[in-house]
Amino acid sequence: MVNLLRKNGRERAFAAVLANPPHTTRQIMEPETYLSGEKIEPMRVPAFGRDFKNYQKFDIGAMGEFDVAC
């Protein structure tokens, strides 16, 4: 937020971010990736039917940079 305010002024730091919020924890933790409009392709899911014959899906979700930060 501070980076946005310094680089782009109030409008970009508040109203524009609310209209188009960050989509990943990477964009929050590294604001320059949000400012540049960086798009990262989602991780591909393995062929569970082939690779995990007895796998039973029970939930879905996403894993971001915050989840793996040390």
Phi, psi and omega in degrees: 000315180297318178299316178298316181298314181293317185278326190235357178086178186300315184303312181291325183286337184240286186298316182292323179291324177292327178285328180221078185289161174302146183257346182224160176293333176300317180294333178279316183283335179231081188305333180297332177289326175290313182298326181278351181077023182305134176240128178246131179296134178299151177297141179279140180273135178297162177284087185300322179300328180269313188277332183228079188302325182262011181292137177233115183291130179233348181199161174227161178180191181227156177236128182242185182300323180299324181293332185246004180292140180266000000 
